[in-house]
Structure formats: C-alpha cells, structure tokens
Amino acid sequence: MTTHLLLIESPDAMGLVYKITGVLFHRGFNIVSNHEFVDPATRHFFMRTAFDGDASPQSVIDELRGLLPPAATIRLASTGKRPVVVLATKEPHCLGDLLLRHSYGELPARIEAVISNHATLEPLARQFGIPFQCVSHKFCTRSEHEREILRLLKFFRPDYIVLAKYMRTLTPQFLEHYPNRIINIHHSFLPAFVGANPYHQAFTRGVKIIGATAHVVTQDLDTGPIIAQGVLPVDHTHTAEDMAQAGRDVEKIVLAKALKLVLEERVFLHSNRTIVFE
C-alpha cells in the first residue's frame, strides 16, 4: 500500500486531532505515524500524519474541509523522492557529502543537476553521474547571470534548490521564483556572525563553540527560518583556520539533515520560525 502524508496548519480549536484521526479511521486508513503541536503564543495548530490504505486519499481532504476551521491549510504530500538542484561554487565538502548520500539512497531526493559559477567541481559531480552546468558570472551582470541559472532551473524543474557553499548572494528577483524553496548552509551558529568570514569573526571574539546553520533563504541575508543547527567545541588553541577546517564537518552534516527534514515534509514555516517534527 502507498503511504501518504497529511499536512495541516490551522488556528487551534477543540478536538482537531480527534476529528482528523476520526476521518482517517472511518475511511479505512491506518495511521503509520503522527505528530502535532500547538504554538502557545499564537494558538496555531500543526499536524503531520503518515497513513496508508487502499481508498482515495483525496476523500480525506474533501471531508476535512468541512470539519476544520475555514482558515485551515490541508494538503497531501508525496513520500517519494523529490527533484533537487544543487548550487555550489568551489568548496567540495557539502556537495560531496550530498552526492555520496544520494548515491547510497540516504536522501529522499533525486539530484537532477549541479550548477556552479566555476568549473572546479565538475569532476566531482561527473564522478557520481550527475549533470554539471557551469554558468560563469564573469563578463555579465548579476541579472544576466541569474537569468541563465533560472533558465536551467526551469528545465530541471526542482522542488527545492540547495546552496551547498554557493558563495553568491541571490537577488530578491531570483528568490521570487522559488519562495521558501531554497535551503542554505551558513558556516556559523546563527544569529551570531552573519555574512562573510564567520570563522575569523568567531576567532576574534574568542568563542568556545562554533557551529553551522541550515536555513530557508529569504531576502534578508542569513536571517531566514532556521531548519537545523550543529555545534562543535573549540578552545584558545584553535586558529581561525583550525575552526574553519573543523566546521566543514559540521556544515555538511547539518545541511544533509536539513534537506532530509524538508524533503520528508517535516518542516512547517511559521512567521520567521520553523516547526520541525523529527
């Protein structure tokens, strides 16, 4: 039997879980897993339910629309592999980790292509049999460069774009094409040390932990909703270069975790925060 995902956001109300699970039961579905949460500040309800059965899942949606508050958002999601395009520049660690996990089926993704503004990582992508497209930023304006990337993305039709150490800031005009569908890895435990050279900033500040943050890309630099974070202890013996080297391991783990959470529909966006069902 096919497993389906039911994703619901709604103003909180009495008996929501009872109504939702009751509809599934009476239509002959079996609940495989269930997570729900109510934000105590906004009284907003979130629910992720995996279920299986032979009946049409659309019938569940139709019935729930008559039972839940009018402002509720109800949708079904696939549990299959989702198309993804990775943008990278020159650093190989995050891209290499994603390609390795993809090759061994550890991600619910189909990496359709790697797009880069340099040719440096082409041998790495080719090694895993993934199409590689170099779109140089030289001798063109930012808008011209992004227009060419958008043309390629239209061809590959990804559900999500992953910035695996893509060292260029995307314009608001670009982001409008993929709202809340671009995931970035930032080499810092945000909100500390935004922008460039965070390890040097951390070294100068004398921090005792360093980290990495995977977040949804928004128009405000490095301030989008946080999906996942990781940290690593450091001390006075670590140089900025030592911190950067150690941080690469944290970065690739956090990025892979965040991508998996997003592709499995475990992340709900709520204002500038996330509700994450692990």
C-alpha positions, 0 to 999 in steps of 0.5 A: 500500500502507498503511504501518504502524508497529511499536512495541516496548519490551522488556528487551534480549536477543540478536538482537531486531532480527534476529528482528523484521526476520526476521518482517517479511521472511518475511511479505512486508513491506518495511521503509520505515524503522527505528530502535532503541536500547538504554538502557545503564543499564537494558538496555531495548530500543526499536524503531520500524519503518515497513513496508508490504505487502499481508498482515495486519499483525496476523500480525506481532504474533501471531508476535512474541509468541512470539519476544520476551521475555514482558515485551515491549510490541508494538503497531501504530500508525496513520500517519494523522492523529490527533484533537487538542484544543487548550487555550489561554487568551489568548496567540495565538502557539502556537495560531496557529502550530498552526492555520496548520500544520494548515491547510497539512497540516504536522501529522499531526493533525486539530484537532477543537476549541479550548477556552479559559477566555476568549473572546479567541481565538475569532476566531482559531480561527473564522478557520481553521474550527475549533470554539471552546468557551469554558468560563469558570472564573469563578463555579465551582470548579476541579472544576466547571470541569474537569468541563465541559472533560472533558465536551467532551473526551469528545465530541471524543474526542482522542488527545492534548490540547495546552496551547498557553499554557493558563495553568491548572494541571490537577488530578491528577483531570483528568490521570487521564483522559488519562495521558501524553496531554497535551503542554505548552509551558513558556516556559523551558529546563527544569529551570531556572525552573519555574512562573510568570514564567520570563522575569523569573526568567531576567532576574534571574539574568542568563542568556545563553540562554533557551529553551522546553520541550515536555513530557508533563504529569504531576502534578508541575508542569513536571517531566514527560518532556521531548519537545523543547527550543529555545534562543535567545541573549540578552545584558545588553541584553535586558529581561525583556520583550525575552526574553519577546517573543523566546521566543514564537518559540521556544515555538511552534516547539518545541511544533509539533515536539513534537506532530509527534514524538508524533503520528508515534509517535516518542516512547517514555516511559521512567521520567521520560525520553523516547526520541525517534527523529527 
